[in-house]
Amino acid sequence: MTTPDYIRSFDLLSLSDIPLVGGKTASLGELHRLLAGARVSVPQGFAITAEAYRDALTRAGAWGELKARLADLDPDDVDDLARRAAAARRIVYEATADAALCAQIAEAFRRLREACGGGELSVAVRSSATAEDLPTASFAGQHDSFLHIRDEAGLIEACRRCFASLFTDRAIVYRINNGFDHFKVALSVAVMQMVRSDEATSGVIFTLDTESGFPDVVFVTGAYGLGENVVQGRVDPDEFYLHKPTFRQGFRAVLKRSRGAKQTRIVWRTGPHGPALRSVRVPLAERGRYCLTDAEVMDLTEVAIRIEDHYSKRAGRPTPMDIEWAKDAGDGRLYIVQARPETVASQRGEEIETFRLTGSGAVLVEGKAVGERIAGGPVRVVRTAAALKAFQPGDVLVASATSPDWEPVLKKASAVVTDRGGRTCHAAIVARELGIPAVVGTGDATRRLAAGGRVTVSCAEGEVGKVYQGDVPFEIQRLKAADLQQPRTSVMLNLAHPDLAFRAAQLPSAGVGLARLEFIIGERIRLHPMAAAHPERVTSTRDRTAIARLAAGHASAREYFIQGLVEGVGVIAAAFHPRPVVVRLSDFKTNEYARLLGGADFEPKEENPMLGFRGASRYAHPLYAEGFALECEALRRVRQDLGLKNLRVMVPFCRTTAEAARVLDAMAANGLKRGQDGLEVYVMCEIPNNVIQIDAFAKLFDGFSIGSNDLTQLVLGVDRDSETVAFDFDERDPGVLEMLRQAVAGAHRNGRHVGICGEAPATYPEIAAFLTGLGIDSMSVNPQSLPRTLAVVREAEARPAAA
């Protein structure tokens, strides 16, 4: 009987061949043609079909024994699972020794070597299950891969072991958990030209934000050496975010970046026992640099968008992608070595689930947050695979890094904490799929967290995940997106933290009515603007050392400050694009500015900072003008370099029109001219004079945003920072309400937009209803208050208009 042809070259494959070669290899064939001639391409290679696996087991008469080995399997019995899985792998390994199949593999290897130039050829052998990379299951890390195979005998051995890996412990459990029949899943093997990234770089790309599911960014990660380090979480990779809508418009700029530790690299080395893969330390100088140039990040982003567009068109729906890339040390080119639909963040339903701490505790360790959830439990430190036997359901798994072999235990964990790894490592991927929080890359959790001690793992506070001592209380709010409809009055968000922007942007808001620069400066940059402009004038040795450390890797402290502000503001503007984002210029008080690094050398001492050198009075003043120039330069770059023209600028605490004119002139001199390139400039309406002279202020600004906190303070003469007279501070006072009425009427009289960004509408629903009745254009509230405010405003709009 003639043996079928089990070999298919990549250039003959497409996505229609998934039943034949599995999702991974079919995708490589599809991409091989899609990226032909592109700067980023796919290595040459061939597939051994899933039919080869089935026929080999049939010819060997192995199906009966294989099914018997897996009958009545209890996946929670770890020891029995290991024994049965090993027996199943032996059956497959022996069956695939078929002479005809091995001959075809050897001949395909010789043809590939000739196609690659005829010299020495090194290949990678990777699994591709016929049920793999489906929209609801990734099979990530379930089966084995083999790298740097250089001869026919080694290739045949690797292929047999790859076929057998269909029955690893983790793959068996994964299929059970996801409802796949063990015997309806078959394995194809992909053999591709090895990309020598061990002497270069590699990483993973997602065409969405992996934590929030936000679809409008490309997330690129990379580290030195083979990509296994990044995937398995053995290193903290470099991370880059790019904004798809503006990238498509030609704005090729990184939205946000962070430099990872990149502690080790996997390389191919010859040792006493021959060539092998080894993990080596990365020199500090290399670790301190990004592993990718901006040009390479742009090329990877461009091809990632191209791949996503292609898959989305084929599927007839948006299809975010999970893509692995590698750079070859020989030719210096970038290659795509795998692409599959992303299967976790993109599958989230229409229910909005928000976790929020309602208590506090001591922070034991911090790292990168994965999952935006909160959970707690006893610490279980796992240093070896043998320690997994003691793991109990609900434990918090703490390890240096996780392995695919641990998956049967990971599904029992309430949370995961690792010393190493980034947001695309194995622990992160599995945690997202299981719906549990993970804090990765903590550095020393295995040393600092005591075994058996109870902790609370919080990933709901932004990109920094925290592990708290003890059981810190928290609440979960669940809402259906369909129930949160926008009323006619625009309900916007107050947003201080860029880390929460991608998540918040998916709430049904009309944009951001207030993004505060001082929060970004104080919490992310931590450096006084004037100290950034003149670090040589800082007198504190401790502050000078801290500034130098922060600015390391940047051209100067000035550039560090500007870049930090660009990224903070840019992320918020990108998240809500094209909806408007109103960014308020910094409004620290002198005592608050003085607490920043270097701040004490630049701030005057004031008895009443609340009414002193703050807001607009600073911007053109000699004591702060150079610091203000840095703020303007950052906002200019967000609009012009990142293309985020939805950004609007707002001037706070502007006492007089003369002061307003000076500020507008200073902004124009620093590249932010009102009206140029569509720039709108608003002013806070928070001083009684803003209301009294609203006609005059309306000639200088495009809109008003009522700051109810300061307006109430100044109408009632109550210091809102004073606990002694706090009982007199009430936005519902008739005098304050009259000021609100006049502000809305005055803005509309002059054809200007008017909104409110103070806390009053969120604190008092009756004020939200009152403002709706006045016809205010927008209200801006914190994300937690959005559902209630939407309901109040819709109800107020439904009432008959007052006579």
N, C-alpha and C positions, 0 to 999 in steps of 0.2 A: 504494500500500500504506500502511495506517495505521501511523504510528510508535508503538511502545509507550510507555507512560508510564514514564519513567525516574526520577521523583521520588517520594520517600517522606518524609513528615514524621516527626520523631522520635517523636511520640506514637502513631504507627501501627506502630512497630517493636518487636521483642523479640529475645531470643537465638535464637529459631527462625529468624530471618532472616539468619543468618550467611552462607549461600550467596548471598544476594541483595546484602547491603551490607557484608559483612566483619565481623570480630569487634569492632573498635573502635566502629563506628557501631551495630551491633546492641546492643552493651552500653549505649551512650548512650540508645537507645530504651527498653531495659529499666529503666535507672536513672531515666529521665524519669518513668515511672509509679511506680516504687518510692518515689521521694523527693518525690512531689507533696505540697505542703503542708508539707514539712519545712523547718527553719531553713537547711539546706544543700540546694540543689537543683541541677538541670541546666539550662544555657541552652537556649533554643529553637533549633530548626534543622531542616534536612532533609538527606537523603542522595541522591546520584546513584548509581544502582545499578551493580553490576559488569556487568550486562547492557549498560549503555550503552557501557562500554569494549569489550566483545566485539563488539557490533553495529557500532560505529564502525570497528573494524579490518576487520570482514567487508565492510561497504559500500565501504570504501576499497581492498579487495583487498590488504591489507598483511601478511597472515599469512606468506605465502611469503618475502617479503623479510626480515621480522623473524626468522624461524627461521634463515634463511641467515646473518644477521649473527652469530648466537650459536652456530652449529654448530662443534664441535671447539674450543671456547674453553678456553684454558689460564688459569685464574684467577691463576696465579703470574706471568704475563707482564703486569706492571702497565701498560705502555705500550699493548700490544695490547688489553687489557681496556678502557682508557679510550677508545680509538678506537671499538671495537665498541659500548660502552655509549652513547656520544654518538650514534652512528648509530641505535641502537634507540630512543633518546628522541625523535630527530627524526621517526622513522616514526610513533610514537604521537601526538606533538604535532600533526602534520599531519592524521592520521586523525580526531582528535577536534575538528577544526574544523567538523564536521558541522552544517549549519544547523538541522536539526530539534532536535538535542540542545541547541545553544546557545540556541534559543528557549525550550525548557523550563527551562533554568537561569535565564534572565532572568525568566521569569514566576514561578518559585519564589522568587526573590529579592524580587520586588515583594510577593508574599503574605506573606513573612516580615517585611518592613518594616511592613506594615499590622498584623500580629499583635503587633509590638513597639511599637506606638503611632503609627506613621505618620511619624515624624520621620527624621532622619538615622540610618542604620544602618551599623554597622561589623561585619564578620564575619571569622571565621577559617575557612580552608580546610585540611582535614586529610585525609590518606590513610587508607584502611581496606581492607587486602588481604583477600581471601576466605579466605586461609590464615592470617590474622594472629591474634595473641594466643591461640594454641593452648596446651594445657598444657605442651608441650615446646619451644615456640619463640615468642619474643615479637615478632620483627620490629621491636624497639624502635629508632627512629632510622634505619630503612633508607630511608624515603621522605620526600618533602618536604612541608612545611606552609607556609602563607602567612597572614600576619596583617594585620589592619586594612584589609581590602578594603572599599571604600565605594561602588562603583558597578557597574553591570551589566557594562560592558566589562572592568573590572578583575577582576571575579569570573570571567567566562568565561576570561580569560587564565590566572588562577590555577588554575582547574580543569583546563585543558589541560596546564599544566606539572605539576600534581599527578599526573594520569594518566601522564604521561611518566616521572615519577620512579620508576615500577615498575622501571625499568632504570637506576637509578644504579649506579655501580661497586660500591658497598658492598652494595646489594640483590642484585645478581647473585651476588656471592661468598657472601653469606649463604645464598641458596637452594641453591647448590651444596654448601656445607658441611653444610646441614641436610637434604639429600635432597629438595628440592622441585623439581618440574618447572616451568620458567619459564612454560610455556604452559598449565599447569593452575591457576596463580595469577592472579587478576584483581584489578583495583583499583576500589573504590568510593570516592567522595569525600564527606566530611561537611562541610557548611556550617553553622556555628553562630554565634549571636550572640556578638560579641566581648566577653569580660569585661575591663574596663579595669583589669587588675592592674598595668599599667605604672606607674600612680600609686599602687599599693597593694602587695599581697604575693601570692606564689604558692609552690607547692612540690609535694612528692611524699609520699605515705603508703604504707607497706607494713604489712600486717597480720601481720607476723612480723619477727624479727630477721634482717636481710639477711646477716649474717656467719655466724651459726651455724645458721640455719634454725629457731631456737627459736620455737614457734608462739604462745606466750601473751602476746605484747606487740604493741602498735601503735606503729609508728615513724613519727613525723611530722617532716618537714623543711620549712623555709620560708626565703625571702629576699625582699628588696624587688624589685619590678618583675616583668616577665614570667618565666614558669617556665623558659624556655629556658636562662637562666643557671644554674639549679639542675641541670637535666637534663644540660647539656653540661659541667658542672663548672667553670664560669667563676668561681664564687664559693664560699665556704665557708658553708653555710647554718646556721641555727639547727636544733638537733635536740632532739626530745622523745620519751621512751619512756613508755608507759602500760601497765599490767598488765590484760589483758583479764578474767581471772576475777574480780578484786576490783572492777574498773570495773562489771562486770555486777551486782555486789552493791550498787552505789550509792556506792562509794568513788571519787569523781571527783577524783583528784589525780595530778599528774605524778610518775612514778616517778624519772625522771632527765632532766636537761636540760643542754645545752651551748650556749653562745652562739657563733655563727659570725662570721667577719669581715665577711661580706656586702659585699665591696669595691665592687661596681658594681651598677647596675640597668639593665635594658633598658627604654627609654621611647619613646613616640611623640612626635616633635618635628617642627616645621616649620622647614626650613632653606632655604638658597639655592636648592636644587633641588626644593623642595616637601617634603611630609611624608614622614618616614622613621623607621625604628627606629634608635635610637642608644643606645650604652652610655655611661652617665655615672657619675661617682664618687658614692658615698654619703657624706654628711657624717659625721664621726667621732661626733657625738652620736647619730645614728641607728644607726650601727654598734654602738655600745655598749649599745643596747637590744634586747630580743627583738622580733622582727617580728610576733609573735602574742601576744595576751593569753591567760591561762590559760583563760578562758571560750571563746575561739575554738578552742584546742587541744582542749577537751572536746567542742565541737560536731563538730569534724572526726573525733575518735576515735569518737564515738557513731555517726556516719554510716558510718565505715569498718567498724565492727563489723557494722552493719546490712547493708552491702553484702556483706561476707564471709559472713554467715549466709545471705543470700539465694542467693548463688552456690553455697555449700556444699550447701544444700538441693536446689537444682536438679541439682547434679552427683551427689548421693548420697554425697559424701565431703568432708572438709575441703578448702577451696579458698582458700588465702591470696591476697590481692589486692595489686596494684600500682595505685595511684590517684593521679591528678594533680588538684590543686585550685587555685583562684584566687579572690582577693577583688576585688570590683568597687569602684573608688574612688568611683563615683557613688552607688550605693544602699547600699554598705557591707556587702553580703551575701557569703557564701561560696558558691562553686559547685564542683561536681565536673565536670571537663571531660574526664576519661577514667578508665576502670577496666578492668583486665584481670587474668586470673590471673597470679600471680607464677610464673616459669618456671625459676628456678635453685635457690635454697635449698630450696624445697619438693620438688624432684625428687631430692634426695640419697637414695642407697640405704641399705641396712641396714648397710653396712660403716662402721666407725668408723676414721677416718684421723687420726692425731695427728702433728704435726711438732714437733720439739724441737731447739733448738740444743745442740750438745755442746761447742762451743768459744766463744770470745769474740773481739771485735775492736773497733776504734774506731768509734763511731757518727758517721756523717757528716751525716745529716739524719733528722728524725722527722716523722711526720704521722699521719693516720688510717689504721688498718689495714683492709684489705679482703681477705678470703679465707682467713685462718687458716693459710696455707701459708708455706713458705720456698723461695726459689729464688735462683740467682746467675747472673752472666754479665757480659760487658763492657758498659759504659755507652754508650748511643747517644743523644746529646742531639738532639732534633728540634725545631727552631724554626719550620720552614716545611714545607708539604706536599711541596715539592720534595726535601727532605732524606730523605724516606721511601725513595727509590730506593736509598739506600746501606744500608738496614737488612738485617741478616743474621739468620737463625734463631738463637735463643738469646740475642740481645741484650736488655739491660734498657732498655726505652724510657723516656726521661726527657724530659718536655715540660711546658710551662706548663699545658696542658690538652689533652685529646684531642678528636677530631672523628669523627662517624660515617664520614666519608670515609676514615679511616685503618684501617678494620676489616680490609681484606686484609692489612695489615702487622701489626696487633695480634695476630693469631693465630700469628705467628711469634715473638712476644716471650716471654721466660722470666718477665718481671715488668714492672710499670709503676710509674713514680714521677712524680707531677705536683706543680707548684707550688700549684695551686688545685684546689678541688673538695671535695665531701663524699661521704658513703657512698651517695648515690643519683645521683651524676653519671655521665656516659657512661662514663668510664674505669672506674669501680667496677662498673657493670652488665656491661660487656663482660668485665672481668677475672673476675668470678664465673662468667659463662657459659662462659668459656674454661678456668676452673679454674687461673688463675695469680694469684699475690699482687700486690696493688697498694697502694702507700702514697700517699695523695692529700692535698692541702692542706699540703704541706711548707713552702710559702712561698718557698723559694729553691733547690730542688734543681737547677734548670737552671744556676744559678751555681756551686753548691758541688760538684757531681759532675763530675769530669774525664772528658771523652770518652775512651773506650778503656780506662779503668781498671776493674778487676774489683771488683764489689761483691756483697754478699749481702743480699737483701731479705727481711726477716722480718716476717710478720704473725701469728706464733704466740705472741706475748707479751702479748696483751691488746688493748685498743682503740688503743694507740699502736703504729704500725708503725715499724720502724727499718731504715735502710740502713747496713750495716756495710762498712767498708773490707776488700777482699780476699775470699777464699773461706773463710768461717767454716763449719766442719763442722756437720752436723745429721743427725738420724735421723728416719725415718718409721716409725711403728708402725701396722699395719693389723689390725683386729680385727672380727669379725662380732658384731653386737649380740646375736644369738641364742645365742652361746656364753657370754655374760656373764649368767648367771642368778643372782638373789639366793638365798643360802642361808637357813636358818631364822634364824641369827644375823644381825642387821642390820649390813651393811657400809656405812658412811657415808664422807663425804669431809671432809678438812681443806681449807678454802678461804680463802686470804688476799686474793685479788685479785678484786674485783667484775667486772673486765673479762673474766674467764674464766668467769663464772657461767653464762651462757646455754649455752655449749658444754658445760661440766661437768655441767649439769643433765640433759643428754640421755644421760649414762652411767647404767647400771642400778644406782644407789646408793639407799640408804634415806633419804637426806637429807644434811645437813651436821652433823657432830658437833663441829666446831670452826671458827668464823669469828672471827678475831682482830681486835678493834677497833684495836689498836695499828698493824697493818699499814695499815689505811685512814687512820688519823691521820697516820702517818709518811710514806706515799707519795702520798696524794691531797690531804690537807689541809695537812700540813707545819707546822701551827701548834700551839704548846703550849696545852692547854685553859685554863690559868690566864691566859695571855696573851690568849686570845680573850675571857675574862671581864673582864680588866683590861688592855687595851692601853696605857692611860695609865701603867702601872707598868713598862713595858719601857724600859730605859735606852739600848739600842743604837740609834743613829740608823738604821743600815742595816736592823736588824730592824723598826723602826717603819715605815720606808718600804716594806719588803716586805709587812708586814701590811696596810698601807693599800691596796697594789696588789691583794693577794689579795681583800680585802673589798670592793673596788670593785663596785658593782652590787648590794650587799646592804645591808640596813638597818644592820648593824654587824658587827664582827669576830665577835661572839658568834653572830650569825645565820649568817654564813659557815661557821663551824665546825659548827654544828648541821645546816645544810642539807647540807654535805658528808658528814657522817656518816649522815644520813637516806638520802641517795642511795646511798652505798656499801653500807650494811646492807640497804636496801630492795631493791636489785637482786639481792643474794644470796637474800634471803627470797622474792622474787617468782619467781626462776628455779626454785626447788625447791618452791614452793607446790603442794599442801598438805603436802608432806613436812616434817618438823621441821627447823628450822635453829637450832642452838645457838650463840649469840653470846657470846663471852667478853669481859667488861669489860676495859678496857685494862690491860696488864701490862708496860709499859716498866719498866726499871730507872732509877734517878735519872740515871745518866750518859747513857742513851738519851733520856730526856725533855729533858735539858739541851741536846741537839743540835737540838731543834725550834726554830722561830722564837720568840724571846722566852723560851725555856726556861731560859737561864742565870740569869734574874732570879728564878726561882721554885723552883729545885732545890737542896737541900743537897748538900754534898760528902761522899761516903762512901768509905771504904776498901774495902768489900766490898758493892757495890750488889746482887749476887746474893742476899744475905741481909738487905738493908736495907729501905728505904722503898719497897716494891713491893706490888702486888696489893691485897688487902682492907684492908691497914693504911692506905692512902691515902684511901679513899673518904669516911670520916667525919672525917678529920683536918682541922684548920683550914687547913693548908698546901695542901690540894687539894679541899676540899669543894665549892667553887664550880665547879671544873673537872669534878668528878664530876657535878654537877647538869646540865651540858651533855650529858654522855654519856647520862644518864637521859632528858633531854628528847628527844634524838634517837631513842632506842629507843621511847619512848612514842609519838612521831609515827608511827614505822614501823608499830606495832600499831594505833593508833587512827585516824590520818588515812589511811594507805595500806591499812588493813584486813588486814595480814599477821599474822594471829594465830598462824601457825605458828612465829613467832619465840619462842625461849626464851632466857633470860638465864643466864649462868654466872659465878660469882664465883671468881677465881683466888687462889692463894696465901693461903688463909684459915687462920691459925694456931690460933685458939681459937674455941670456941663463943661466947664473949663478944664477940669481934671480929665473928663472923658476925651476931649479933643487932644490933650497931650498923650494919652494912652494910645489913641488911634494913630497918631503920628509916629509914635515909637514902634507900634506894630508894623506899620507900613515900611518904616526904615529897616525893619528886620525881616522883610519878605512876606508879611501877612497884611496885605492891603485889602480893606473891605471892598467887596464887589469884584476884585480881580480873580479871574478863574472861578467865579461863582461863590466866593467866600462870603458867608453871612456872619455878622458879628452881633451877638446879643449882649444885653446888660442885665445884671441882677437888679431886680426891683425889691430892695430890702431896707432902704433908708426912706423915711417919710418924704425927704426932698425928691426922691425918685418919683413918688406919686404926685406930689404937688407940682413938679415941673415936668410931668410926663410928656407934654407936648414938645418941650424943648429937647428932652432926651430922645424922643422919637425921631427927630431930624438927624440924629447921629448914629442910631442903631437900627438893626433889622427886626429886633424883637426883644421881648422882656421875659424874664423868668422870675416869678415872685419867690423870694426867700423868706418863708413865713417865720423862721426862727429869729433871724435878726430883725425883721420888720416888727414882730410882736415885742421883742426886747426894747426897741427904740420907741414904739408907740406907747408902751406902758411904763417905760423907764425902769425896767427890771433887768438886772444883770443875770442872764440865763446861766451863767456859771456859778452863781451864788446859791448855795444850799439854803441859806437863811431865808431868802425871799422867794424861793422857787415856787411856793404855793400861789404867788401872784402871777406867774407866767401862764397865760391861757390864751391860745389862739382864737377861742370862741368869744372873747370879749367883744362887745358891740363896737368899740372903737377900732379894733383890728378888722372886724368884718367890714366896717365902712371903708377902711383903707383898701381891702381886697376888692370891694365893689368899684371904687374909684380907679384902681389900677386896671381892671379889666375894661371898664368903660373908656378910660383914656387911651389905652393901646388900640382898641377897636376904632375909636374916633380918628386915630391917625393911620389906620390901615396896617397896624403892626400885629405880628403874632404875640400872644401872651399865654404863658403857662405858669405852673407853680411847681417848684422842686423841693419845697420844704416838707417837713414831716407831718404837717397838719392834716392833709387829706387821708394819709395812712393811719394816723392816730385817731382821728375823729371822722367817722363816716358822714356825720351831718355836715361837716365842712366840705367834703367831696360833693355831697348833694347840693349844697349852697352854691359852690363854684360852677357846677354843671348848669344850675338854673341861671347863673349870670352869663352863660355862653362862653366860658373860658375855652381856649383852643386845646390845651393839653394839661395833663397832670402827670407828675413823675413820682413814682413811689418805689420802695425797695421791693425786690422780687418776691419776698414772703407775703407782702401786702397786696400783690397784684390781683389774685383771685377775688378777694373781698372788694377791692376798689372797682374792678370791672363790674361786679354785680351791683354795687351802689350806684355807679354812674349810669348803667343801663336802666336801672329802676327810676332814677331821677329823670332821665331823658323821656321815659314813658309817661311821665305826669303831664297833665295839661299845663300849658304856659300860663304864668300869672297874668291876671288882667292888667 
